[in-house]
């Protein structure tokens, strides 16, 4: 049985997804704080991009387009998720200190959960994705002053977060 023509991946789409989906899923998880929601977010964005892949690819910088779609979709979904109860992300298998890595992820997830949706998006774009203030403002569709103010407020919250203070104290003891 042959698949309908519109279900065949556009040229280069499958290769792009195979190469970049791990990094995009990491960003989605940092935004949502939940593995299931991160997968839903990325899947929704990829489904939207699928239809316009040829245009997006020909315009250049498809990853930049996809990342912007990821962050703007996340910001627009917050109302839908407000009433849901978040779950813990599953532990990923690793070779090192699994308990410590799990505690690290949990501390970061809890700390990011204290931020507003916009602050969380700004923190992820600026400090995880390493974008400039101007590029972050472009991705989120806001002014660069908004990025600076919200980043300042988010960092102030994160500096006083008890989960991260415990994490830093634990880290300093284990490094000694």
C-alpha beads as a LAMMPS data file, in Angstrom:
LAMMPS data file: protein, C-alpha beads

176 atoms
175 bonds

1 atom types
1 bond types

-500.0 500.0 xlo xhi
-500.0 500.0 ylo yhi
-500.0 500.0 zlo zhi

Masses

1 110.0

Atoms # bond

1 1 1 0.000 0.000 0.000
2 1 1 1.451 3.344 -1.008
3 1 1 1.445 6.337 1.291
4 1 1 -0.275 9.507 0.100
5 1 1 2.072 12.020 -1.497
6 1 1 1.653 14.625 1.265
7 1 1 2.938 12.149 3.908
8 1 1 6.342 11.790 2.252
9 1 1 8.854 13.940 4.141
10 1 1 9.955 17.050 2.269
11 1 1 13.498 16.947 0.915
12 1 1 16.026 17.413 3.713
13 1 1 13.452 17.462 6.514
14 1 1 14.131 13.966 7.873
15 1 1 17.890 14.605 7.850
16 1 1 17.464 17.919 9.663
17 1 1 15.231 16.355 12.324
18 1 1 17.651 13.443 12.813
19 1 1 20.584 15.831 13.244
20 1 1 18.991 18.526 15.419
21 1 1 16.083 16.953 17.307
22 1 1 18.125 16.141 20.443
23 1 1 19.215 19.766 20.863
24 1 1 15.715 21.045 20.131
25 1 1 14.178 18.576 22.596
26 1 1 16.655 19.707 25.271
27 1 1 15.555 23.304 24.766
28 1 1 11.900 22.284 24.882
29 1 1 12.492 20.355 28.123
30 1 1 14.240 23.326 29.723
31 1 1 11.280 25.493 28.791
32 1 1 8.553 23.142 29.958
33 1 1 10.282 21.299 32.794
34 1 1 8.484 18.127 31.732
35 1 1 9.596 15.440 29.277
36 1 1 6.096 14.742 27.945
37 1 1 5.264 18.387 27.393
38 1 1 8.655 18.953 25.773
39 1 1 7.972 16.150 23.307
40 1 1 4.478 17.529 22.605
41 1 1 5.873 21.014 22.058
42 1 1 8.587 19.841 19.678
43 1 1 6.199 17.544 17.799
44 1 1 3.695 20.368 17.325
45 1 1 6.372 22.699 15.993
46 1 1 7.820 20.032 13.674
47 1 1 4.340 19.250 12.315
48 1 1 3.806 22.937 11.576
49 1 1 7.231 23.322 9.964
50 1 1 6.721 20.153 7.860
51 1 1 4.104 21.840 5.678
52 1 1 6.316 24.816 4.886
53 1 1 9.742 23.117 4.936
54 1 1 10.683 23.972 1.337
55 1 1 9.998 27.680 1.912
56 1 1 11.738 27.716 5.290
57 1 1 14.794 25.870 3.975
58 1 1 15.109 28.082 0.910
59 1 1 14.951 31.219 3.076
60 1 1 18.035 29.966 4.966
61 1 1 18.622 29.254 8.647
62 1 1 15.880 26.650 9.152
63 1 1 17.065 25.925 12.696
64 1 1 16.670 29.574 13.674
65 1 1 13.127 29.522 12.308
66 1 1 12.342 26.295 14.134
67 1 1 13.761 27.595 17.424
68 1 1 11.685 30.756 17.158
69 1 1 8.604 28.626 16.509
70 1 1 9.517 26.473 19.514
71 1 1 9.797 29.431 21.878
72 1 1 6.761 31.314 20.600
73 1 1 4.624 28.164 20.725
74 1 1 5.783 27.540 24.300
75 1 1 4.888 31.070 25.358
76 1 1 1.411 30.731 23.802
77 1 1 0.719 27.360 25.458
78 1 1 1.061 28.440 29.086
79 1 1 -2.686 28.910 29.584
80 1 1 -3.415 25.379 28.474
81 1 1 -0.858 23.925 30.863
82 1 1 -1.713 26.093 33.857
83 1 1 -4.286 23.649 35.205
84 1 1 -2.205 20.500 34.647
85 1 1 -0.064 18.958 37.377
86 1 1 3.602 18.674 36.355
87 1 1 5.382 15.355 36.656
88 1 1 9.015 14.582 37.314
89 1 1 11.137 14.062 34.196
90 1 1 12.366 10.500 33.802
91 1 1 15.942 9.847 34.800
92 1 1 18.188 9.323 31.815
93 1 1 20.685 6.482 32.043
94 1 1 24.240 7.674 32.552
95 1 1 27.596 6.298 33.529
96 1 1 28.464 8.801 36.242
97 1 1 26.781 9.816 39.455
98 1 1 23.152 9.131 38.533
99 1 1 21.779 10.353 41.859
100 1 1 23.753 13.589 41.629
101 1 1 22.768 14.206 38.021
102 1 1 19.143 13.528 38.851
103 1 1 19.351 15.964 41.758
104 1 1 20.973 18.533 39.465
105 1 1 18.187 18.238 36.904
106 1 1 15.552 18.397 39.598
107 1 1 17.104 21.501 41.155
108 1 1 17.220 23.254 37.778
109 1 1 13.670 22.170 36.913
110 1 1 12.319 23.446 40.224
111 1 1 14.211 26.707 39.930
112 1 1 13.000 27.320 36.373
113 1 1 9.435 26.496 37.439
114 1 1 9.503 29.515 39.763
115 1 1 9.992 31.870 36.801
116 1 1 7.255 33.313 34.621
117 1 1 6.883 31.821 31.148
118 1 1 8.619 34.813 29.566
119 1 1 11.466 34.806 32.087
120 1 1 11.992 31.087 31.560
121 1 1 12.089 31.520 27.789
122 1 1 14.585 34.379 28.142
123 1 1 16.834 32.416 30.516
124 1 1 16.873 29.410 28.184
125 1 1 17.560 31.518 25.097
126 1 1 20.220 33.722 26.716
127 1 1 22.082 31.295 28.953
128 1 1 21.454 27.845 27.493
129 1 1 21.161 28.652 23.792
130 1 1 23.723 31.470 24.255
131 1 1 21.845 34.019 22.143
132 1 1 22.539 37.729 22.340
133 1 1 20.070 40.134 23.901
134 1 1 19.103 41.404 20.449
135 1 1 18.638 37.899 19.000
136 1 1 16.588 36.821 22.047
137 1 1 14.353 39.866 21.575
138 1 1 13.890 38.955 17.900
139 1 1 12.996 35.335 18.711
140 1 1 10.441 36.335 21.355
141 1 1 9.126 39.358 19.493
142 1 1 9.812 41.855 22.265
143 1 1 12.184 44.759 22.864
144 1 1 15.778 44.288 23.951
145 1 1 14.979 46.275 27.109
146 1 1 12.307 43.709 27.989
147 1 1 14.898 40.959 27.595
148 1 1 17.361 42.791 29.848
149 1 1 14.801 43.557 32.558
150 1 1 13.255 40.079 32.548
151 1 1 16.696 38.414 32.547
152 1 1 17.726 40.569 35.514
153 1 1 14.567 39.659 37.421
154 1 1 14.890 35.965 36.550
155 1 1 18.515 35.835 37.679
156 1 1 17.586 37.576 40.918
157 1 1 14.971 34.874 41.541
158 1 1 17.389 32.088 40.609
159 1 1 20.148 33.464 42.869
160 1 1 17.862 33.197 45.881
161 1 1 16.279 29.883 44.920
162 1 1 16.660 27.417 47.810
163 1 1 16.890 24.456 45.421
164 1 1 19.876 25.957 43.656
165 1 1 21.484 26.983 46.963
166 1 1 21.302 23.359 48.125
167 1 1 22.653 22.249 44.751
168 1 1 25.604 24.684 44.993
169 1 1 26.362 23.592 48.566
170 1 1 26.215 19.937 47.569
171 1 1 28.439 20.579 44.527
172 1 1 31.077 22.426 46.574
173 1 1 31.235 19.533 49.079
174 1 1 31.561 16.909 46.350
175 1 1 34.264 18.913 44.493
176 1 1 36.407 19.228 47.623

Bonds

1 1 1 2
2 1 2 3
3 1 3 4
4 1 4 5
5 1 5 6
6 1 6 7
7 1 7 8
8 1 8 9
9 1 9 10
10 1 10 11
11 1 11 12
12 1 12 13
13 1 13 14
14 1 14 15
15 1 15 16
16 1 16 17
17 1 17 18
18 1 18 19
19 1 19 20
20 1 20 21
21 1 21 22
22 1 22 23
23 1 23 24
24 1 24 25
25 1 25 26
26 1 26 27
27 1 27 28
28 1 28 29
29 1 29 30
30 1 30 31
31 1 31 32
32 1 32 33
33 1 33 34
34 1 34 35
35 1 35 36
36 1 36 37
37 1 37 38
38 1 38 39
39 1 39 40
40 1 40 41
41 1 41 42
42 1 42 43
43 1 43 44
44 1 44 45
45 1 45 46
46 1 46 47
47 1 47 48
48 1 48 49
49 1 49 50
50 1 50 51
51 1 51 52
52 1 52 53
53 1 53 54
54 1 54 55
55 1 55 56
56 1 56 57
57 1 57 58
58 1 58 59
59 1 59 60
60 1 60 61
61 1 61 62
62 1 62 63
63 1 63 64
64 1 64 65
65 1 65 66
66 1 66 67
67 1 67 68
68 1 68 69
69 1 69 70
70 1 70 71
71 1 71 72
72 1 72 73
73 1 73 74
74 1 74 75
75 1 75 76
76 1 76 77
77 1 77 78
78 1 78 79
79 1 79 80
80 1 80 81
81 1 81 82
82 1 82 83
83 1 83 84
84 1 84 85
85 1 85 86
86 1 86 87
87 1 87 88
88 1 88 89
89 1 89 90
90 1 90 91
91 1 91 92
92 1 92 93
93 1 93 94
94 1 94 95
95 1 95 96
96 1 96 97
97 1 97 98
98 1 98 99
99 1 99 100
100 1 100 101
101 1 101 102
102 1 102 103
103 1 103 104
104 1 104 105
105 1 105 106
106 1 106 107
107 1 107 108
108 1 108 109
109 1 109 110
110 1 110 111
111 1 111 112
112 1 112 113
113 1 113 114
114 1 114 115
115 1 115 116
116 1 116 117
117 1 117 118
118 1 118 119
119 1 119 120
120 1 120 121
121 1 121 122
122 1 122 123
123 1 123 124
124 1 124 125
125 1 125 126
126 1 126 127
127 1 127 128
128 1 128 129
129 1 129 130
130 1 130 131
131 1 131 132
132 1 132 133
133 1 133 134
134 1 134 135
135 1 135 136
136 1 136 137
137 1 137 138
138 1 138 139
139 1 139 140
140 1 140 141
141 1 141 142
142 1 142 143
143 1 143 144
144 1 144 145
145 1 145 146
146 1 146 147
147 1 147 148
148 1 148 149
149 1 149 150
150 1 150 151
151 1 151 152
152 1 152 153
153 1 153 154
154 1 154 155
155 1 155 156
156 1 156 157
157 1 157 158
158 1 158 159
159 1 159 160
160 1 160 161
161 1 161 162
162 1 162 163
163 1 163 164
164 1 164 165
165 1 165 166
166 1 166 167
167 1 167 168
168 1 168 169
169 1 169 170
170 1 170 171
171 1 171 172
172 1 172 173
173 1 173 174
174 1 174 175
175 1 175 176
